[in-house]
Amino acid sequence: MGDKKTLLTLRLAAWASLLLVLVNHLLQPKAFAATQVLFDYHDGLARRGLVGAVLNVLTLPEVSASQVTLALVVITLAGTIALFSFLLVALGGSRGGLLLVVVVLNSFAMASFVGNVGYLDGLLVALAVLAIASDPAGAVGMGLRLGAVVLGVLIHENMLAYFTVLMAFDLYMARRRVAAFAPVVVGLIVLGVLVWGAGRSPDEALAYGAYLQSKAGFVVDPQATIVAARGIGANLSLMQGMWGTTQMWAWLVLDGLPLLGLSAWLIWLNLRLLGDRAGRVERYLLILAVLAPLSLNAVAFDVVRFGVASVIAGAFAACVVVMRCDGARARLEGALTWPHAVLVLVLVSNMFTTQVNEAAGHMGQFPWVLLNHLNWHG
């Protein structure tokens, strides 16, 4: 669909977009991310401890700053390259599909994903790609999905909200309806085990933080070590206090709403791809798959990360629909015309969020630039 010259030009645009988003936003990692990859199972079960346990095997007795930086860059590159490869393979055969790839890669959501250098979300994206790119019909495909969920929740519990509903949608679209919700159930079980076995008292949290510092060749972020011991109940209490702050509402309005708008556009586009014959369950699962990551705003204040995960889930949902639904690729051509794609591209490439890489000057971009306008005098 589309002449060969057009498709080649759009593929080149997609590759150029990948290169530019990496060059522009693969910046120095934060201390929080560097500390979080040190979490391990030194004194028992711990949330987010799997990556640190693997890192221990490769680096002990001490993890240097350069080793951690390399690990953080690898994590982000793994997620970015997996996302790009999957989008290009699933959507790259048509003009409409390639336009969607270019829009996603040039969006402020993608810039924020790359800008969160070293955050464990990169590995969760890579695992999600491994799962939904596999054949859902056989035992191998189901095994990969369930294995990705188990590993994902052990890496970071956000995997449950990020991508398990997406996997359920994928399986349902592939007509594996009895087993469709198995990834969600398995994710809940693993999370339950973590919540039950990974709690720490304040004194234990202090000891754990001291242990992390003892094996780090740099100064760890104390806020990250607090997270290791904080349970879901404590997070809910923390968020009750955050909701009354100007900072939280600024994030929700100036970061959250633009990301929600992009997710809403992807939901609209996916519903168009499903077509009129899609049933209610397919439509509800699609919407839930895209919005599920936003549920984490109830327990944490990472507005941008959750919004970005929602956008990525929406892009992956489009891949699922195109792969599993007859006629979806043709409907994508009709839904994402040149004028439509250009308009969306202009909007998503001229915004940015500020919860990542604040020092890079993103306060000078919409919508946060509006706060700078308030400083005018005269």
Order of alpha helices (4+ residues) and beta strands (2+ residues): alpha-alpha-alpha-alpha-alpha-alpha-alpha-alpha-alpha-alpha-alpha-alpha-alpha-alpha-alpha-alpha-alpha-alpha-alpha-alpha
